[in-house]
Amino acid sequence: MSVPLWFFLFCLGWVGVKLIRPPWWLVLVLLMGGYLLADSLLAPAIDTATK
């Protein structure tokens, strides 16, 4: 069975929010930070580090 990465990350995030109950502002800050970091000059370095 092959599951897309975005679906797996969405399910993992949903379970994490349900179990840990972080404040919503923290969830939004982390999502926005990840989005902005993916469009920064550090994106190629992060890409090579995760592969």
Buried (B, 14 or more C-beta within 10 A) or exposed (E): EEEEEEEEEEEEEEEEEEEEEEEEEEEEEEEEEEEEEEEEEEEEEEEEEEE
